[in-house]
Amino acid sequence: MLIDLLITEIETGGAERCCAELATYLAQRGSKVRVISIGPPPQGAAKSVLWENLKQVSENLQSQAAVGAPSGELQIHFLNASKPWQWFRAQLGLRRLIKDRKPDVAQGFLWHANVLGGLLYGRTGVIWVPGIRVVEPRTWRRWLGWIWHRPASRVVCVSAEVAAWSHRKEGVPSEKLMVIENGVSIPRNSRSWAQPHAEESSKQLLFVGRLELQKGIDVLLRNAERILQSLPDHRLVIIGEGSWMPAWKSFLQSSPFSHRIDLLGKQPNVLEKMLESELLLLPTRYEGMPNVILEAMSVGLPVATMRVEGVAALLGGQLEAQSVVREDWEGWVRLVIDLVRQPDKLQSLGSANRERAANEFELRHQLRKYEALYETLYRELACHS
């Protein structure tokens, strides 16, 4: 079976990681896989981690095939369209790939890929499976939903809340919707709470994500000084890039707490930073199922977040201890301060998070659901041919 995985870009992010993990899993299981990025190759070490990993998997599979060992296939293609006026280039590039080797199944990741895939795969008889990973606040994007969901065989949503929202707001028929939640590999190491709290490495509050309003980065900016003043032994570490980066740089030039704030941009070693931190901060406005929370859970790190889409499914019985209702910013600040002042509670929450991640969201189990879906749809098409 030839499977196309179409995504907006291959950089560091939750959807991108899911795409790369799925590609690796399918190819290593014997499928022929093409990862197709609408955008150009990522630039810089921090942004290129997933691409480098995919290239390594591809080379390993080629080496196995060269010696006659059974193996799948993994190709990586870039359509090199990063601007709106380059949309026609993306269409031409994808059309050529389909003409060269028509896939059996195509999976979309993120809005631009869903639209492009709906336009092209849906017209060529390919089994088309768009994926919805976040609720879409922009009305005009929701109006265009018919482009990608009308030709779809199934629509994969990352959480039950997203599926319900897609049916209600985008008009996706309920019989097309299915939920496949995010998965995570459980690292061998977990956050060690045996370290003395006087150690500087154990005194970090961590934010990981795009520096955009969706993630509540403005809320963190407004309250950073208050949080650090209340927690004098801690520092704030911020990993990510986005349109709020200039505001943060300006803030650091005048804040008396600037020496306790690290603005790191994108980083290739996020899990290492999580292992060094006490609490993940995510005052997000809306999500699908935040992958960064699942990654934090996998290493035993507690979180302070909002009860947005997918968070209840992730945190389970520890939801109320690690979150407040959507847009209760004052409650979120109090939650951060109160949690950090209770080290025993942080430890118990971290342990519960890691156990839940291992029991409910193990990566290969979740990836197998995609594989089973493709096999089912392929068999159904063969029966109707």
PAVONU-849669 format. One record per residue (C-alpha): residue number from 1; residue in one letter; x, y, z. Coordinates in nm, 3 decimals, padded with zeros to 5 digits. Layout:
BEGIN
<node k="NUM" r="a" x="X" y="Y" z="Z"/>
...
//
This chain:
BEGIN
<node k="1" r="m" x="00.000" y="00.000" z="00.000"/>
<node k="2" r="l" x="00.128" y="00.348" z="-00.091"/>
<node k="3" r="i" x="00.032" y="00.608" z="00.169"/>
<node k="4" r="d" x="00.074" y="00.984" z="00.134"/>
<node k="5" r="l" x="00.103" y="01.194" z="00.451"/>
<node k="6" r="l" x="00.041" y="01.556" z="00.352"/>
<node k="7" r="i" x="00.132" y="01.831" z="00.600"/>
<node k="8" r="t" x="00.175" y="02.208" z="00.592"/>
<node k="9" r="e" x="00.542" y="02.195" z="00.697"/>
<node k="10" r="i" x="00.790" y="01.967" z="00.872"/>
<node k="11" r="e" x="00.917" y="02.162" z="01.170"/>
<node k="12" r="t" x="00.895" y="02.114" z="01.545"/>
<node k="13" r="g" x="00.533" y="02.087" z="01.655"/>
<node k="14" r="g" x="00.265" y="01.847" z="01.772"/>
<node k="15" r="a" x="00.105" y="01.777" z="01.433"/>
<node k="16" r="e" x="00.444" y="01.756" z="01.265"/>
<node k="17" r="r" x="00.568" y="01.509" z="01.524"/>
<node k="18" r="c" x="00.259" y="01.294" z="01.482"/>
<node k="19" r="c" x="00.310" y="01.292" z="01.105"/>
<node k="20" r="a" x="00.677" y="01.193" z="01.138"/>
<node k="21" r="e" x="00.601" y="00.922" z="01.393"/>
<node k="22" r="l" x="00.323" y="00.780" z="01.178"/>
<node k="23" r="a" x="00.545" y="00.782" z="00.869"/>
<node k="24" r="t" x="00.821" y="00.599" z="01.055"/>
<node k="25" r="y" x="00.582" y="00.343" z="01.201"/>
<node k="26" r="l" x="00.410" y="00.265" z="00.870"/>
<node k="27" r="a" x="00.733" y="00.242" z="00.671"/>
<node k="28" r="q" x="00.898" y="00.017" z="00.928"/>
<node k="29" r="r" x="00.589" y="-00.204" z="00.914"/>
<node k="30" r="g" x="00.637" y="-00.253" z="00.539"/>
<node k="31" r="s" x="00.423" y="00.021" z="00.381"/>
<node k="32" r="k" x="00.543" y="00.261" z="00.113"/>
<node k="33" r="v" x="00.509" y="00.612" z="00.255"/>
<node k="34" r="r" x="00.553" y="00.959" z="00.110"/>
<node k="35" r="v" x="00.572" y="01.252" z="00.352"/>
<node k="36" r="i" x="00.478" y="01.562" z="00.153"/>
<node k="37" r="s" x="00.536" y="01.907" z="00.299"/>
<node k="38" r="i" x="00.363" y="02.203" z="00.137"/>
<node k="39" r="g" x="00.639" y="02.428" z="00.268"/>
<node k="40" r="p" x="01.014" y="02.421" z="00.202"/>
<node k="41" r="p" x="01.272" y="02.224" z="00.401"/>
<node k="42" r="p" x="01.314" y="02.364" z="00.754"/>
<node k="43" r="q" x="01.618" y="02.578" z="00.827"/>
<node k="44" r="g" x="01.827" y="02.554" z="01.144"/>
<node k="45" r="a" x="01.908" y="02.266" z="01.376"/>
<node k="46" r="a" x="01.614" y="02.317" z="01.615"/>
<node k="47" r="k" x="01.359" y="02.323" z="01.332"/>
<node k="48" r="s" x="01.512" y="02.034" z="01.135"/>
<node k="49" r="v" x="01.501" y="01.759" z="01.398"/>
<node k="50" r="l" x="01.200" y="01.579" z="01.253"/>
<node k="51" r="w" x="01.329" y="01.608" z="00.897"/>
<node k="52" r="e" x="01.668" y="01.467" z="00.998"/>
<node k="53" r="n" x="01.498" y="01.178" z="01.178"/>
<node k="54" r="l" x="01.289" y="01.100" z="00.872"/>
<node k="55" r="k" x="01.593" y="01.108" z="00.646"/>
<node k="56" r="q" x="01.771" y="00.863" z="00.876"/>
<node k="57" r="v" x="01.475" y="00.625" z="00.871"/>
<node k="58" r="s" x="01.461" y="00.650" z="00.491"/>
<node k="59" r="e" x="01.832" y="00.570" z="00.457"/>
<node k="60" r="n" x="01.802" y="00.273" z="00.692"/>
<node k="61" r="l" x="01.515" y="00.131" z="00.490"/>
<node k="62" r="q" x="01.710" y="00.175" z="00.168"/>
<node k="63" r="s" x="02.005" y="-00.010" z="00.321"/>
<node k="64" r="q" x="01.779" y="-00.298" z="00.420"/>
<node k="65" r="a" x="01.633" y="-00.318" z="00.071"/>
<node k="66" r="a" x="01.980" y="-00.314" z="-00.085"/>
<node k="67" r="v" x="02.072" y="-00.637" z="00.093"/>
<node k="68" r="g" x="01.743" y="-00.803" z="00.010"/>
<node k="69" r="a" x="01.583" y="-00.767" z="00.353"/>
<node k="70" r="p" x="01.207" y="-00.704" z="00.365"/>
<node k="71" r="s" x="01.144" y="-00.336" z="00.421"/>
<node k="72" r="g" x="00.904" y="-00.056" z="00.358"/>
<node k="73" r="e" x="00.983" y="00.271" z="00.186"/>
<node k="74" r="l" x="00.991" y="00.631" z="00.305"/>
<node k="75" r="q" x="01.023" y="00.932" z="00.075"/>
<node k="76" r="i" x="01.017" y="01.299" z="00.173"/>
<node k="77" r="h" x="00.899" y="01.566" z="-00.071"/>
<node k="78" r="f" x="00.876" y="01.945" z="-00.039"/>
<node k="79" r="l" x="00.639" y="02.149" z="-00.255"/>
<node k="80" r="n" x="00.826" y="02.469" z="-00.153"/>
<node k="81" r="a" x="00.518" y="02.686" z="-00.114"/>
<node k="82" r="s" x="00.530" y="02.907" z="00.195"/>
<node k="83" r="k" x="00.341" y="03.216" z="00.072"/>
<node k="84" r="p" x="-00.023" y="03.256" z="-00.035"/>
<node k="85" r="w" x="00.079" y="03.345" z="-00.392"/>
<node k="86" r="q" x="00.270" y="03.016" z="-00.415"/>
<node k="87" r="w" x="-00.047" y="02.809" z="-00.370"/>
<node k="88" r="f" x="-00.057" y="02.727" z="-00.744"/>
<node k="89" r="r" x="00.298" y="02.591" z="-00.714"/>
<node k="90" r="a" x="00.184" y="02.360" z="-00.437"/>
<node k="91" r="q" x="-00.107" y="02.234" z="-00.648"/>
<node k="92" r="l" x="00.120" y="02.165" z="-00.945"/>
<node k="93" r="g" x="00.376" y="01.987" z="-00.729"/>
<node k="94" r="l" x="00.121" y="01.761" z="-00.561"/>
<node k="95" r="r" x="-00.053" y="01.691" z="-00.892"/>
<node k="96" r="r" x="00.280" y="01.573" z="-01.038"/>
<node k="97" r="l" x="00.342" y="01.342" z="-00.742"/>
<node k="98" r="i" x="-00.005" y="01.190" z="-00.774"/>
<node k="99" r="k" x="00.039" y="01.143" z="-01.149"/>
<node k="100" r="d" x="00.381" y="00.985" z="-01.100"/>
<node k="101" r="r" x="00.259" y="00.740" z="-00.831"/>
<node k="102" r="k" x="-00.103" y="00.745" z="-00.735"/>
<node k="103" r="p" x="-00.132" y="00.659" z="-00.365"/>
<node k="104" r="d" x="-00.389" y="00.422" z="-00.223"/>
<node k="105" r="v" x="-00.451" y="00.638" z="00.086"/>
<node k="106" r="a" x="-00.374" y="01.001" z="00.170"/>
<node k="107" r="q" x="-00.381" y="01.150" z="00.520"/>
<node k="108" r="g" x="-00.392" y="01.524" z="00.582"/>
<node k="109" r="f" x="-00.242" y="01.713" z="00.876"/>
<node k="110" r="l" x="-00.339" y="02.074" z="00.949"/>
<node k="111" r="w" x="-00.573" y="02.311" z="00.766"/>
<node k="112" r="h" x="-00.370" y="02.400" z="00.455"/>
<node k="113" r="a" x="-00.289" y="02.035" z="00.390"/>
<node k="114" r="n" x="-00.654" y="01.941" z="00.433"/>
<node k="115" r="v" x="-00.765" y="02.199" z="00.176"/>
<node k="116" r="l" x="-00.496" y="02.107" z="-00.077"/>
<node k="117" r="g" x="-00.555" y="01.735" z="-00.027"/>
<node k="118" r="g" x="-00.930" y="01.774" z="-00.056"/>
<node k="119" r="l" x="-00.891" y="01.956" z="-00.387"/>
<node k="120" r="l" x="-00.657" y="01.700" z="-00.546"/>
<node k="121" r="y" x="-00.685" y="01.360" z="-00.379"/>
<node k="122" r="g" x="-01.063" y="01.377" z="-00.372"/>
<node k="123" r="r" x="-01.073" y="01.410" z="-00.752"/>
<node k="124" r="t" x="-00.844" y="01.119" z="-00.830"/>
<node k="125" r="g" x="-01.012" y="00.829" z="-00.654"/>
<node k="126" r="v" x="-00.759" y="00.819" z="-00.369"/>
<node k="127" r="i" x="-00.890" y="00.727" z="-00.024"/>
<node k="128" r="w" x="-00.877" y="01.069" z="00.142"/>
<node k="129" r="v" x="-00.855" y="01.107" z="00.522"/>
<node k="130" r="p" x="-00.820" y="01.466" z="00.646"/>
<node k="131" r="g" x="-00.719" y="01.520" z="01.006"/>
<node k="132" r="i" x="-00.844" y="01.787" z="01.248"/>
<node k="133" r="r" x="-00.608" y="01.865" z="01.534"/>
<node k="134" r="v" x="-00.751" y="02.189" z="01.675"/>
<node k="135" r="v" x="-01.078" y="02.377" z="01.685"/>
<node k="136" r="e" x="-01.069" y="02.652" z="01.422"/>
<node k="137" r="p" x="-01.171" y="02.997" z="01.553"/>
<node k="138" r="r" x="-01.163" y="03.167" z="01.210"/>
<node k="139" r="t" x="-01.508" y="03.157" z="01.054"/>
<node k="140" r="w" x="-01.386" y="03.188" z="00.696"/>
<node k="141" r="r" x="-01.176" y="02.875" z="00.738"/>
<node k="142" r="r" x="-01.475" y="02.685" z="00.871"/>
<node k="143" r="w" x="-01.677" y="02.791" z="00.566"/>
<node k="144" r="l" x="-01.417" y="02.622" z="00.346"/>
<node k="145" r="g" x="-01.449" y="02.294" z="00.532"/>
<node k="146" r="w" x="-01.664" y="02.141" z="00.258"/>
<node k="147" r="i" x="-01.356" y="02.140" z="00.030"/>
<node k="148" r="w" x="-01.179" y="01.882" z="00.239"/>
<node k="149" r="h" x="-01.453" y="01.690" z="00.419"/>
<node k="150" r="r" x="-01.694" y="01.634" z="00.128"/>
<node k="151" r="p" x="-01.458" y="01.393" z="-00.059"/>
<node k="152" r="a" x="-01.330" y="01.235" z="00.265"/>
<node k="153" r="s" x="-01.377" y="00.868" z="00.348"/>
<node k="154" r="r" x="-01.316" y="00.942" z="00.717"/>
<node k="155" r="v" x="-01.216" y="01.250" z="00.915"/>
<node k="156" r="v" x="-00.975" y="01.182" z="01.202"/>
<node k="157" r="c" x="-01.008" y="01.410" z="01.505"/>
<node k="158" r="v" x="-00.756" y="01.427" z="01.784"/>
<node k="159" r="s" x="-01.016" y="01.438" z="02.063"/>
<node k="160" r="a" x="-01.386" y="01.381" z="02.120"/>
<node k="161" r="e" x="-01.436" y="01.755" z="02.178"/>
<node k="162" r="v" x="-01.283" y="01.832" z="01.839"/>
<node k="163" r="a" x="-01.506" y="01.572" z="01.671"/>
<node k="164" r="a" x="-01.818" y="01.722" z="01.829"/>
<node k="165" r="w" x="-01.706" y="02.071" z="01.732"/>
<node k="166" r="s" x="-01.633" y="01.964" z="01.371"/>
<node k="167" r="h" x="-01.980" y="01.818" z="01.335"/>
<node k="168" r="r" x="-02.147" y="02.121" z="01.489"/>
<node k="169" r="k" x="-01.941" y="02.403" z="01.334"/>
<node k="170" r="e" x="-01.800" y="02.260" z="01.011"/>
<node k="171" r="g" x="-02.085" y="02.033" z="00.914"/>
<node k="172" r="v" x="-01.880" y="01.713" z="00.898"/>
<node k="173" r="p" x="-02.125" y="01.419" z="00.891"/>
<node k="174" r="s" x="-02.106" y="01.226" z="01.216"/>
<node k="175" r="e" x="-02.064" y="00.894" z="01.033"/>
<node k="176" r="k" x="-01.735" y="01.019" z="00.884"/>
<node k="177" r="l" x="-01.585" y="01.129" z="01.215"/>
<node k="178" r="m" x="-01.355" y="00.918" z="01.428"/>
<node k="179" r="v" x="-01.119" y="00.995" z="01.715"/>
<node k="180" r="i" x="-00.753" y="00.892" z="01.729"/>
<node k="181" r="e" x="-00.585" y="01.067" z="02.019"/>
<node k="182" r="n" x="-00.221" y="01.165" z="02.035"/>
<node k="183" r="g" x="00.033" y="00.911" z="02.150"/>
<node k="184" r="v" x="00.372" y="00.939" z="02.314"/>
<node k="185" r="s" x="00.681" y="00.727" z="02.361"/>
<node k="186" r="i" x="00.753" y="00.691" z="02.731"/>
<node k="187" r="p" x="01.120" y="00.787" z="02.789"/>
<node k="188" r="r" x="01.336" y="00.573" z="03.011"/>
<node k="189" r="n" x="01.411" y="00.872" z="03.232"/>
<node k="190" r="s" x="01.151" y="01.063" z="03.428"/>
<node k="191" r="r" x="01.159" y="01.383" z="03.629"/>
<node k="192" r="s" x="01.349" y="01.302" z="03.951"/>
<node k="193" r="w" x="01.197" y="01.450" z="04.265"/>
<node k="194" r="a" x="01.472" y="01.309" z="04.486"/>
<node k="195" r="q" x="01.693" y="01.608" z="04.405"/>
<node k="196" r="p" x="01.720" y="01.872" z="04.680"/>
<node k="197" r="h" x="01.502" y="02.169" z="04.592"/>
<node k="198" r="a" x="01.794" y="02.400" z="04.653"/>
<node k="199" r="e" x="01.937" y="02.282" z="04.322"/>
<node k="200" r="e" x="01.895" y="02.545" z="04.057"/>
<node k="201" r="s" x="01.807" y="02.290" z="03.790"/>
<node k="202" r="s" x="01.496" y="02.189" z="03.987"/>
<node k="203" r="k" x="01.368" y="02.545" z="04.007"/>
<node k="204" r="q" x="01.244" y="02.598" z="03.653"/>
<node k="205" r="l" x="00.896" y="02.687" z="03.535"/>
<node k="206" r="l" x="00.866" y="02.590" z="03.170"/>
<node k="207" r="f" x="00.657" y="02.716" z="02.877"/>
<node k="208" r="v" x="00.682" y="02.529" z="02.546"/>
<node k="209" r="g" x="00.481" y="02.634" z="02.242"/>
<node k="210" r="r" x="00.423" y="02.890" z="01.973"/>
<node k="211" r="l" x="00.445" y="03.246" z="02.105"/>
<node k="212" r="e" x="00.092" y="03.327" z="01.988"/>
<node k="213" r="l" x="-00.232" y="03.438" z="02.149"/>
<node k="214" r="q" x="-00.378" y="03.090" z="02.117"/>
<node k="215" r="k" x="-00.123" y="02.959" z="02.366"/>
<node k="216" r="g" x="-00.187" y="03.240" z="02.614"/>
<node k="217" r="i" x="00.163" y="03.379" z="02.580"/>
<node k="218" r="d" x="00.021" y="03.728" z="02.645"/>
<node k="219" r="v" x="-00.124" y="03.604" z="02.975"/>
<node k="220" r="l" x="00.216" y="03.472" z="03.077"/>
<node k="221" r="l" x="00.378" y="03.802" z="02.980"/>
<node k="222" r="r" x="00.135" y="04.004" z="03.192"/>
<node k="223" r="n" x="00.182" y="03.779" z="03.493"/>
<node k="224" r="a" x="00.547" y="03.675" z="03.470"/>
<node k="225" r="e" x="00.669" y="03.930" z="03.724"/>
<node k="226" r="r" x="00.393" y="03.844" z="03.970"/>
<node k="227" r="i" x="00.467" y="03.472" z="03.944"/>
<node k="228" r="l" x="00.843" y="03.518" z="03.986"/>
<node k="229" r="q" x="00.797" y="03.762" z="04.273"/>
<node k="230" r="s" x="00.580" y="03.506" z="04.451"/>
<node k="231" r="l" x="00.831" y="03.228" z="04.379"/>
<node k="232" r="p" x="01.170" y="03.389" z="04.448"/>
<node k="233" r="d" x="01.371" y="03.068" z="04.402"/>
<node k="234" r="h" x="01.240" y="02.996" z="04.052"/>
<node k="235" r="r" x="01.316" y="03.106" z="03.700"/>
<node k="236" r="l" x="01.099" y="03.102" z="03.389"/>
<node k="237" r="v" x="01.217" y="02.920" z="03.075"/>
<node k="238" r="i" x="01.033" y="02.989" z="02.748"/>
<node k="239" r="i" x="01.083" y="02.766" z="02.444"/>
<node k="240" r="g" x="00.922" y="02.858" z="02.113"/>
<node k="241" r="e" x="00.892" y="03.123" z="01.845"/>
<node k="242" r="g" x="00.609" y="03.340" z="01.718"/>
<node k="243" r="s" x="00.470" y="03.689" z="01.673"/>
<node k="244" r="w" x="00.498" y="03.769" z="02.045"/>
<node k="245" r="m" x="00.875" y="03.728" z="02.049"/>
<node k="246" r="p" x="00.940" y="04.106" z="02.002"/>
<node k="247" r="a" x="00.706" y="04.186" z="02.292"/>
<node k="248" r="w" x="00.898" y="03.947" z="02.516"/>
<node k="249" r="k" x="01.233" y="04.090" z="02.412"/>
<node k="250" r="s" x="01.108" y="04.440" z="02.487"/>
<node k="251" r="f" x="00.976" y="04.323" z="02.824"/>
<node k="252" r="l" x="01.312" y="04.171" z="02.916"/>
<node k="253" r="q" x="01.489" y="04.500" z="02.847"/>
<node k="254" r="s" x="01.297" y="04.676" z="03.124"/>
<node k="255" r="s" x="01.183" y="04.408" z="03.370"/>
<node k="256" r="p" x="01.369" y="04.376" z="03.702"/>
<node k="257" r="f" x="01.313" y="04.000" z="03.668"/>
<node k="258" r="s" x="01.484" y="03.965" z="03.330"/>
<node k="259" r="h" x="01.780" y="03.781" z="03.487"/>
<node k="260" r="r" x="01.536" y="03.506" z="03.588"/>
<node k="261" r="i" x="01.374" y="03.460" z="03.247"/>
<node k="262" r="d" x="01.531" y="03.256" z="02.966"/>
<node k="263" r="l" x="01.387" y="03.320" z="02.619"/>
<node k="264" r="l" x="01.536" y="03.031" z="02.423"/>
<node k="265" r="g" x="01.346" y="03.021" z="02.091"/>
<node k="266" r="k" x="01.302" y="02.678" z="01.936"/>
<node k="267" r="q" x="01.508" y="02.402" z="02.094"/>
<node k="268" r="p" x="01.585" y="02.045" z="01.984"/>
<node k="269" r="n" x="01.605" y="01.911" z="02.342"/>
<node k="270" r="v" x="01.262" y="01.991" z="02.487"/>
<node k="271" r="l" x="01.240" y="01.668" z="02.687"/>
<node k="272" r="e" x="01.568" y="01.751" z="02.859"/>
<node k="273" r="k" x="01.426" y="02.088" z="02.963"/>
<node k="274" r="m" x="01.116" y="01.913" z="03.093"/>
<node k="275" r="l" x="01.329" y="01.680" z="03.303"/>
<node k="276" r="e" x="01.492" y="01.986" z="03.461"/>
<node k="277" r="s" x="01.166" y="02.170" z="03.535"/>
<node k="278" r="e" x="00.909" y="02.161" z="03.813"/>
<node k="279" r="l" x="00.598" y="02.266" z="03.625"/>
<node k="280" r="l" x="00.479" y="02.311" z="03.267"/>
<node k="281" r="l" x="00.285" y="02.634" z="03.211"/>
<node k="282" r="l" x="00.023" y="02.640" z="02.935"/>
<node k="283" r="p" x="-00.249" y="02.910" z="02.970"/>
<node k="284" r="t" x="-00.393" y="02.816" z="02.630"/>
<node k="285" r="r" x="-00.718" y="02.953" z="02.485"/>
<node k="286" r="y" x="-00.812" y="02.660" z="02.261"/>
<node k="287" r="e" x="-00.660" y="02.330" z="02.147"/>
<node k="288" r="g" x="-00.743" y="01.991" z="02.004"/>
<node k="289" r="m" x="-00.534" y="01.779" z="02.238"/>
<node k="290" r="p" x="-00.216" y="01.962" z="02.340"/>
<node k="291" r="n" x="00.078" y="01.738" z="02.259"/>
<node k="292" r="v" x="00.309" y="01.935" z="02.487"/>
<node k="293" r="i" x="00.102" y="01.828" z="02.789"/>
<node k="294" r="l" x="00.130" y="01.464" z="02.682"/>
<node k="295" r="e" x="00.509" y="01.501" z="02.646"/>
<node k="296" r="a" x="00.528" y="01.655" z="02.993"/>
<node k="297" r="m" x="00.322" y="01.369" z="03.133"/>
<node k="298" r="s" x="00.555" y="01.114" z="02.974"/>
<node k="299" r="v" x="00.849" y="01.238" z="03.183"/>
<node k="300" r="g" x="00.650" y="01.283" z="03.504"/>
<node k="301" r="l" x="00.613" y="01.660" z="03.487"/>
<node k="302" r="p" x="00.298" y="01.821" z="03.633"/>
<node k="303" r="v" x="00.120" y="02.097" z="03.440"/>
<node k="304" r="a" x="-00.080" y="02.414" z="03.502"/>
<node k="305" r="t" x="-00.322" y="02.471" z="03.217"/>
<node k="306" r="m" x="-00.680" y="02.551" z="03.114"/>
<node k="307" r="r" x="-00.970" y="02.310" z="03.064"/>
<node k="308" r="v" x="-00.978" y="02.340" z="02.687"/>
<node k="309" r="e" x="-01.031" y="02.074" z="02.422"/>
<node k="310" r="g" x="-00.853" y="01.745" z="02.492"/>
<node k="311" r="v" x="-00.717" y="01.840" z="02.835"/>
<node k="312" r="a" x="-00.973" y="01.641" z="03.034"/>
<node k="313" r="a" x="-00.897" y="01.328" z="02.830"/>
<node k="314" r="l" x="-00.526" y="01.374" z="02.895"/>
<node k="315" r="l" x="-00.527" y="01.451" z="03.267"/>
<node k="316" r="g" x="-00.814" y="01.224" z="03.369"/>
<node k="317" r="g" x="-00.863" y="01.215" z="03.745"/>
<node k="318" r="q" x="-00.592" y="01.479" z="03.798"/>
<node k="319" r="l" x="-00.773" y="01.738" z="03.583"/>
<node k="320" r="e" x="-00.895" y="01.972" z="03.857"/>
<node k="321" r="a" x="-00.560" y="01.966" z="04.036"/>
<node k="322" r="q" x="-00.374" y="02.085" z="03.724"/>
<node k="323" r="s" x="-00.617" y="02.314" z="03.544"/>
<node k="324" r="v" x="-00.873" y="02.592" z="03.574"/>
<node k="325" r="v" x="-01.172" y="02.676" z="03.358"/>
<node k="326" r="r" x="-01.109" y="02.835" z="03.019"/>
<node k="327" r="e" x="-00.989" y="03.199" z="03.037"/>
<node k="328" r="d" x="-00.983" y="03.214" z="03.418"/>
<node k="329" r="w" x="-00.648" y="03.388" z="03.406"/>
<node k="330" r="e" x="-00.646" y="03.492" z="03.771"/>
<node k="331" r="g" x="-00.726" y="03.137" z="03.874"/>
<node k="332" r="w" x="-00.447" y="03.008" z="03.653"/>
<node k="333" r="v" x="-00.188" y="03.236" z="03.816"/>
<node k="334" r="r" x="-00.300" y="03.123" z="04.160"/>
<node k="335" r="l" x="-00.281" y="02.760" z="04.045"/>
<node k="336" r="v" x="00.081" y="02.803" z="03.931"/>
<node k="337" r="i" x="00.188" y="02.963" z="04.258"/>
<node k="338" r="d" x="-00.004" y="02.720" z="04.479"/>
<node k="339" r="l" x="00.128" y="02.411" z="04.300"/>
<node k="340" r="v" x="00.491" y="02.519" z="04.318"/>
<node k="341" r="r" x="00.457" y="02.586" z="04.690"/>
<node k="342" r="q" x="00.353" y="02.221" z="04.742"/>
<node k="343" r="p" x="00.648" y="02.004" z="04.633"/>
<node k="344" r="d" x="00.489" y="01.683" z="04.759"/>
<node k="345" r="k" x="00.182" y="01.752" z="04.547"/>
<node k="346" r="l" x="00.400" y="01.825" z="04.244"/>
<node k="347" r="q" x="00.568" y="01.489" z="04.289"/>
<node k="348" r="s" x="00.242" y="01.295" z="04.320"/>
<node k="349" r="l" x="00.090" y="01.472" z="04.019"/>
<node k="350" r="g" x="00.402" y="01.404" z="03.813"/>
<node k="351" r="s" x="00.394" y="01.035" z="03.899"/>
<node k="352" r="a" x="00.023" y="01.010" z="03.818"/>
<node k="353" r="n" x="00.078" y="01.188" z="03.487"/>
<node k="354" r="r" x="00.354" y="00.952" z="03.379"/>
<node k="355" r="e" x="00.150" y="00.646" z="03.474"/>
<node k="356" r="r" x="-00.152" y="00.772" z="03.281"/>
<node k="357" r="a" x="00.057" y="00.854" z="02.973"/>
<node k="358" r="a" x="00.202" y="00.502" z="02.973"/>
<node k="359" r="n" x="-00.131" y="00.329" z="03.029"/>
<node k="360" r="e" x="-00.359" y="00.534" z="02.805"/>
<node k="361" r="f" x="-00.151" y="00.704" z="02.536"/>
<node k="362" r="e" x="00.132" y="00.469" z="02.442"/>
<node k="363" r="l" x="00.251" y="00.575" z="02.096"/>
<node k="364" r="r" x="00.248" y="00.247" z="01.903"/>
<node k="365" r="h" x="-00.103" y="00.169" z="02.022"/>
<node k="366" r="q" x="-00.230" y="00.499" z="01.884"/>
<node k="367" r="l" x="-00.038" y="00.464" z="01.556"/>
<node k="368" r="r" x="-00.180" y="00.117" z="01.507"/>
<node k="369" r="k" x="-00.527" y="00.279" z="01.495"/>
<node k="370" r="y" x="-00.423" y="00.478" z="01.186"/>
<node k="371" r="e" x="-00.285" y="00.165" z="01.023"/>
<node k="372" r="a" x="-00.604" y="-00.029" z="01.100"/>
<node k="373" r="l" x="-00.815" y="00.254" z="00.957"/>
<node k="374" r="y" x="-00.620" y="00.259" z="00.630"/>
<node k="375" r="e" x="-00.639" y="-00.119" z="00.596"/>
<node k="376" r="t" x="-01.016" y="-00.114" z="00.655"/>
<node k="377" r="l" x="-01.078" y="00.162" z="00.403"/>
<node k="378" r="y" x="-00.854" y="-00.009" z="00.147"/>
<node k="379" r="r" x="-01.045" y="-00.336" z="00.183"/>
<node k="380" r="e" x="-01.378" y="-00.156" z="00.157"/>
<node k="381" r="l" x="-01.268" y="00.012" z="-00.166"/>
<node k="382" r="a" x="-01.148" y="-00.319" z="-00.308"/>
<node k="383" r="c" x="-01.484" y="-00.481" z="-00.228"/>
<node k="384" r="h" x="-01.671" y="-00.206" z="-00.413"/>
<node k="385" r="s" x="-01.440" y="-00.209" z="-00.716"/>
//
